[in-house]
């Protein structure tokens, strides 16, 4: 089934939207993806609504195009049908229970050696673990294998598990991790499918679910996830260190602490303290980094003021370079903020923010282009191209420079909140006392987390994984005395594990 102009247009828009919203989309274990000549069923996790297929389509290795399922009722209108077919979307007849008829369009695509992407969980969700898997993916794969076997030609279509992991899925300039598992062959399940289709489908679904659990982060409850998240923040300071090895480290912390908590009361207490620390940070609209600045000194009026002045001075120096872009994109940021605030379901927030961005960005850039053409280049023919080039440079500069400025802005916000509570003493609920208590709680959690790692690094396999990741970072520092200020400050936070 050919992909037409509409597919390319949708991918172009999706690529631009993802590029502007996320700071990075990281692909892991790409070598597991089968050759492009192999018919393929891509089974992906579904945590972020329409963002998930956008991420898959834009980043799939070797730019292989993906088909998606849609219920056949969406194809009733000839205009909608033409658009959907042009985008490579295939209809699924949900009214029939006959698998051959249900997935007829899918089989046509697979016979061409193409790939179909599906979401076995069915619907997008915000849970600490995978949702309930449906058997549709397995029935499609096995029914197609049956057809290939009966016709005696063609290749079976393996199921490729894909984990789309969002450490902070609704946050602007966050990161996406796309991890590919090993393809699952359907051939071993075919004999059973010929005898008992439902039982074989259930077994294949279980295998797909198990494979996807291995490449994603799953916790039995939110408390376990929160505790692991905060332990990771404490153990791996620095934004880059947090995202690197995110999946194995977070999984190991969840499994390790849950296992140890059953036999060590101190670990159970640590888990609860980490959860309290996270929730209290969120309540006070602060980040761990704001409290970590005072790792070796007390939070006082003087230290809080000094930190605020430093950040404010740095922001003011940088402001002239960033101010034009900030003013131009202000409507976009305001719309994105309220789009997130007004939506109660987290899996919809990123979608809404990107949607508003797609509406406002053309208006903003068209207005900027017209203003630049006439105000800067007098509306001349030559000025048209100069204005176009200037706008392109302006767009590029804003996107490549936004990450550091955005982080600085969030840090400045946190500094002001600390200053407001500690120095000005304003606000309800005794915020100064809560912040000082938070500093104490962070210190206690940090000591206990490091103690847990040192105590169990050779006794628990999951904790050993975390220890190896820490040691890997330590080795990268080499000679600490030769490091520059920022790198040296980061290395200092790993001093506790330099030995051994």
C-alpha positions in Angstrom: 0.0 0.0 0.0 1.7 3.2 -1.1 2.2 6.2 1.2 1.2 9.5 -0.3 1.8 13.2 0.1 -0.5 13.4 3.2 1.7 10.9 5.1 4.8 12.9 4.3 3.0 16.1 5.4 1.8 14.5 8.7 5.4 13.3 9.4 6.9 16.7 8.6 4.5 18.4 11.0 5.0 15.7 13.7 8.8 16.0 13.4 8.6 19.8 13.8 6.2 19.5 16.7 8.3 16.9 18.5 11.5 18.8 17.8 10.1 21.9 19.4 8.5 20.2 22.5 11.0 17.5 23.5 14.7 18.3 24.0 15.8 14.8 22.8 14.4 11.5 21.6 16.8 8.7 22.3 16.8 5.4 20.5 18.2 2.3 22.2 19.0 -1.2 20.9 18.2 -0.3 17.3 20.1 -3.4 16.2 17.1 -5.5 17.3 15.0 -4.0 14.4 14.6 -6.5 11.5 15.5 -5.6 7.9 13.2 -3.4 6.0 12.3 -6.4 3.6 10.8 -8.3 6.6 7.0 -7.9 7.1 6.7 -6.7 10.7 4.2 -6.0 13.4 5.5 -3.3 15.8 3.9 -3.5 19.3 4.5 -0.4 21.3 3.5 0.9 24.7 0.8 3.6 24.9 1.3 6.3 27.5 0.9 9.5 25.6 -2.0 9.6 23.3 -1.2 10.7 19.7 2.4 11.6 20.7 3.2 7.8 20.7 2.5 7.2 17.0 4.2 10.5 16.2 7.4 9.4 18.0 7.3 6.0 16.4 6.8 7.3 12.8 9.3 10.1 13.0 12.1 8.1 14.6 11.7 4.5 13.3 15.1 3.2 12.2 16.1 3.7 8.5 13.1 5.9 8.1 10.9 2.8 7.5 7.2 3.9 7.2 4.6 2.5 9.5 0.9 1.7 9.0 -1.6 2.1 11.8 -4.9 0.6 12.6 -8.2 2.5 12.6 -11.7 1.3 12.9 -13.4 0.9 9.5 -16.2 3.4 10.4 -13.6 6.2 9.9 -13.4 5.3 6.2 -17.1 5.9 5.4 -16.5 9.4 4.1 -14.7 9.3 0.7 -12.6 12.3 1.7 -11.6 10.8 5.0 -10.9 7.4 3.4 -8.7 9.1 0.7 -6.7 11.0 3.4 -6.3 7.9 5.7 -5.3 5.6 2.8 -2.8 8.3 1.7 -1.4 8.3 5.3 -1.0 4.5 5.3 -3.8 3.9 7.8 -5.5 0.5 7.4 -9.1 -0.2 8.4 -10.0 -2.9 11.0 -13.5 -4.4 10.8 -14.5 -4.6 14.4 -18.0 -5.9 13.6 -16.9 -9.4 12.6 -15.3 -12.1 14.7 -13.7 -13.7 11.7 -10.0 -12.9 12.1 -9.3 -13.2 8.4 -11.9 -10.6 7.7 -11.1 -8.5 10.7 -7.5 -7.9 9.7 -7.9 -8.3 5.9 -6.4 -4.9 5.1 -3.5 -5.6 7.5 -2.6 -8.8 5.7 -2.5 -7.0 2.4 0.1 -4.6 3.9 2.1 -7.4 5.4 2.2 -9.3 2.1 3.9 -6.3 0.6 6.7 -6.7 3.2 5.6 -3.6 5.1 5.2 -2.8 8.8 2.1 -2.3 10.9 2.4 -0.5 14.3 -0.1 -1.3 17.0 -0.7 -0.6 20.7 -1.6 -3.8 22.5 -2.8 -1.9 25.6 -5.6 -0.5 23.5 -5.9 2.9 25.1 -3.4 5.5 26.4 -3.0 5.6 30.2 -1.0 7.0 33.1 -0.1 4.1 35.3 3.1 3.1 37.1 3.2 -0.1 35.0 1.9 -1.5 31.7 -1.8 -1.6 31.1 -3.8 -4.7 30.4 -2.8 -6.2 27.0 -5.4 -7.2 24.5 -5.1 -10.1 22.1 -5.7 -8.3 18.8 -2.0 -8.0 18.0 -1.5 -11.7 18.6 -4.5 -12.8 16.6 -3.3 -10.6 13.7 0.2 -12.0 13.8 -1.0 -15.6 14.1 -3.7 -15.4 11.5 -1.3 -13.9 9.0 1.2 -16.8 9.8 -1.6 -19.2 9.1 -2.3 -17.6 5.7 1.4 -17.7 4.8 1.6 -21.3 5.9 -1.4 -22.3 3.9 -0.4 -20.4 0.7 3.2 -21.7 1.0 4.7 -18.3 0.2 5.8 -15.2 1.9 7.5 -14.6 5.3 6.0 -14.7 8.8 5.7 -11.3 10.4 7.5 -11.3 13.8 6.2 -9.0 16.6 8.7 -6.3 17.5 8.2 -5.0 21.1 8.9 -1.3 21.5 9.0 0.6 24.8 8.3 4.4 24.5 9.4 5.7 27.9 8.7 9.3 29.1 10.5 10.2 32.3 8.3 13.4 32.4 5.9 12.9 29.6 3.9 16.1 29.9 6.8 18.4 30.6 8.1 20.9 28.0 11.7 20.1 26.9 11.7 16.7 28.5 13.2 13.5 27.0 11.7 10.5 25.2 13.4 7.1 25.2 12.5 4.6 22.5 13.9 1.1 23.3 13.6 -1.8 20.9 13.3 -5.4 22.2 14.2 -8.6 20.4 11.6 -9.6 17.7 9.3 -12.4 18.8 8.8 -15.1 16.2 5.2 -16.3 15.8 6.1 -19.6 14.2 6.4 -21.6 17.5 2.8 -20.6 18.3 1.3 -21.6 15.0 0.7 -25.4 15.7 -1.3 -24.5 18.8 -3.1 -21.7 16.9 -4.4 -24.2 14.4 -5.8 -26.3 17.2 -6.9 -23.6 19.7 -6.6 -20.0 18.4 -7.6 -18.3 21.6 -5.1 -20.2 23.7 -2.3 -19.6 21.3 -3.2 -15.9 21.1 -3.1 -15.7 24.9 0.3 -17.3 25.1 1.7 -14.9 22.4 0.2 -11.9 24.2 1.9 -13.0 27.4 5.2 -13.3 25.6 4.8 -9.8 24.1 3.8 -8.4 27.5 6.8 -10.0 29.2 9.2 -8.7 26.5 7.8 -5.2 26.9 8.1 -5.3 30.6 11.9 -5.9 30.2 12.3 -2.7 28.1 10.2 -0.4 30.2 9.9 0.9 33.7 7.2 -0.8 35.8 6.3 -0.5 39.5 3.7 -2.2 41.5 2.4 1.1 42.8 3.1 4.8 42.6 4.9 4.9 46.0 7.6 2.5 44.6 8.0 4.6 41.5 8.3 7.8 43.4 10.8 6.4 45.8 13.0 5.1 42.9 12.7 8.4 41.1 14.0 10.4 44.1 16.7 7.8 44.8 17.9 8.2 41.2 17.9 12.0 41.6 20.1 11.8 44.7 22.5 9.2 43.3 22.9 10.7 39.8 23.2 14.5 40.0 23.2 16.4 36.8 20.6 16.4 34.1 22.5 14.2 31.6 23.4 11.6 34.3 19.7 11.3 35.1 18.5 10.3 31.7 21.5 8.1 30.8 20.7 4.4 31.6 17.3 5.7 32.8 15.4 2.5 32.2 17.8 -0.1 33.8 18.7 2.1 36.8 15.0 3.0 37.6 13.9 -0.6 37.2 16.8 -1.8 39.4 16.0 0.8 42.1 12.3 -0.2 42.1 13.0 -3.9 42.3 15.9 -3.6 44.6 14.2 -1.4 47.2 11.0 -3.4 47.1 12.9 -6.6 47.7 15.1 -5.2 50.5 12.2 -3.4 52.2 10.7 -6.8 53.1 13.7 -7.8 55.1 15.3 -4.5 56.2 13.1 -2.1 58.1 15.6 0.7 57.4 15.0 0.4 53.6 11.3 0.4 54.2 11.6 3.6 56.1 13.9 5.0 53.4 11.2 4.3 50.8 8.6 6.2 52.7 11.0 9.1 53.4 11.8 9.4 49.7 8.1 9.5 48.8 7.5 12.2 51.4 10.5 14.2 50.1 9.1 14.1 46.5 5.6 15.1 47.5 6.8 17.9 49.7 9.0 19.2 46.8 6.0 19.2 44.5 3.8 20.9 47.1 6.4 23.7 47.5 6.9 24.0 43.7 10.6 23.2 44.1 13.1 20.8 42.5 15.7 18.7 44.2 18.4 20.8 42.6 17.1 23.9 44.6 17.7 22.1 47.9 20.9 20.3 46.7 22.5 23.8 46.3 22.7 23.8 50.1 24.2 20.3 50.3 27.1 21.5 52.5 25.6 24.5 54.2 22.4 25.6 55.9 19.6 27.4 54.2 19.8 30.9 55.7 18.7 34.4 54.7 22.2 35.2 53.6 22.8 32.0 51.5 19.4 32.2 50.0 19.9 35.8 49.0 23.3 35.1 47.5 22.0 32.2 45.4 19.1 34.3 44.2 21.4 37.2 43.3 23.8 34.9 41.4 21.0 33.4 39.3 19.3 36.8 38.7 22.6 38.4 37.6 23.3 35.5 35.2 19.8 35.7 33.8 20.0 39.5 33.3 23.4 39.2 31.5 21.9 36.5 29.2 18.5 38.3 28.7 19.4 40.6 25.8 20.3 37.6 23.7 17.2 35.7 24.5 14.7 38.5 25.0 13.5 38.8 21.3 12.8 35.1 21.1 11.1 35.1 24.5 8.7 37.9 23.5 7.9 36.3 20.1 7.1 33.0 21.7 5.4 34.3 24.8 1.9 33.5 23.5 3.0 30.0 22.8 4.4 29.5 26.3 1.3 31.0 27.9 -1.0 28.8 25.8 1.1 25.7 26.6 1.0 26.5 30.3 -2.8 26.8 30.5 -3.3 23.8 28.2 -1.4 21.7 30.8 -3.2 23.3 33.8 -6.7 22.8 32.4 -6.3 19.1 31.6 -6.8 16.6 34.4 -5.4 13.6 32.5 -1.6 13.7 32.2 -1.5 11.5 29.1 -3.4 14.3 27.2 -1.4 17.3 28.4 1.6 17.0 26.1 -0.8 16.4 23.2 -2.7 19.6 24.0 0.4 21.6 24.4 1.7 20.5 21.1 -1.7 21.0 19.5 -1.8 24.7 20.6 1.8 25.1 19.5 0.9 23.8 16.0 -1.8 26.5 15.8 0.2 29.4 17.2 3.6 28.8 15.6 2.5 29.5 12.0 0.7 32.7 13.2 3.8 33.8 15.2 6.3 33.1 12.5 4.2 34.5 9.7 3.7 37.7 11.8 7.4 37.9 12.5 8.3 37.4 8.8 5.9 40.1 7.6 7.2 42.5 10.3 10.8 41.7 9.5 10.2 42.1 5.7 8.6 45.5 6.0 10.2 46.9 9.1 13.8 45.7 8.5 14.0 45.3 4.8 11.4 47.9 3.5 9.2 45.3 1.8 11.6 45.0 -1.1 12.0 41.9 -3.4 15.5 41.3 -2.1 14.3 42.0 1.4 11.8 39.1 1.1 14.6 36.6 0.9 16.6 38.4 3.6 13.6 38.3 6.0 13.1 34.6 5.2 16.7 33.8 6.0 16.6 35.9 9.2 13.4 34.1 10.3 15.1 30.7 9.7 18.1 31.7 11.8 15.8 33.1 14.5 13.8 29.9 14.7 17.0 27.8 14.8 18.7 29.9 17.5 15.6 29.9 19.7 15.2 26.1 19.6 18.9 25.2 20.1 19.3 27.7 23.0 16.0 27.2 24.7 17.0 24.2 26.9 19.7 26.0 28.9 17.6 29.1 29.2 14.5 27.1 30.3 16.4 25.3 32.9 17.9 28.6 34.2 14.4 30.1 34.3 13.0 27.2 36.3 16.0 27.4 38.7 15.4 31.2 39.0 11.8 30.5 39.9 12.9 28.1 42.6 15.4 30.7 44.0 12.7 33.3 44.2 10.4 30.9 46.1 13.1 30.1 48.6 13.9 33.8 49.0 10.2 34.6 49.5 9.8 31.9 52.2 13.2 32.2 54.0 13.9 35.9 53.8 10.5 37.6 53.3 8.7 35.1 55.4 5.6 35.3 53.3 3.1 32.6 52.4 0.8 30.3 54.4 1.6 26.9 56.0 4.9 28.1 57.5 6.8 27.6 54.3 10.2 28.5 55.9 9.9 25.7 58.4 8.8 23.3 55.7 11.8 24.2 53.5 14.3 23.8 56.4 12.6 20.5 57.2 13.0 19.5 53.5 16.7 20.3 53.6 17.1 18.0 56.7 15.0 15.3 55.0 17.1 15.4 51.9 20.3 15.0 53.8 18.9 12.0 55.7 17.6 10.4 52.5 21.0 11.0 50.7 22.9 9.4 53.5 20.6 6.4 53.7 20.4 5.9 49.9 24.2 5.8 49.7 24.4 3.5 52.7 21.9 1.1 50.9 24.1 1.1 47.8 27.3 0.4 49.7 25.7 -2.3 51.9 23.9 -4.2 49.2 26.1 -3.6 46.1 27.4 -7.2 46.4 24.4 -8.8 48.0 21.5 -7.8 45.7 21.7 -8.1 41.9 19.5 -5.0 41.3 21.5 -2.8 43.6 24.7 -4.1 41.9 23.4 -2.8 38.6 23.0 0.7 40.1 26.5 0.5 41.7 28.0 -0.4 38.3 26.3 2.6 36.7 27.7 4.9 39.5 31.2 3.4 39.1 31.1 3.9 35.4 30.4 7.6 35.9 33.3 7.8 38.4 35.7 6.3 36.0 34.8 9.0 33.4 36.1 11.8 35.7 39.7 10.4 35.6 41.9 13.0 37.4 39.5 15.1 39.4 42.2 17.8 40.0 42.3 18.6 36.3 38.5 19.1 36.0 37.0 22.5 35.5 34.6 24.1 38.1 31.2 22.6 37.0 32.7 19.2 36.3 34.6 19.3 39.5 31.5 20.2 41.5 29.7 17.2 39.9 32.6 14.9 40.6 32.6 16.0 44.2 29.1 14.6 44.6 30.5 11.2 43.7 33.3 11.3 46.3 31.4 8.9 48.6 32.0 6.0 46.1 35.5 6.8 44.8 36.9 4.0 46.9 36.3 0.4 46.3 
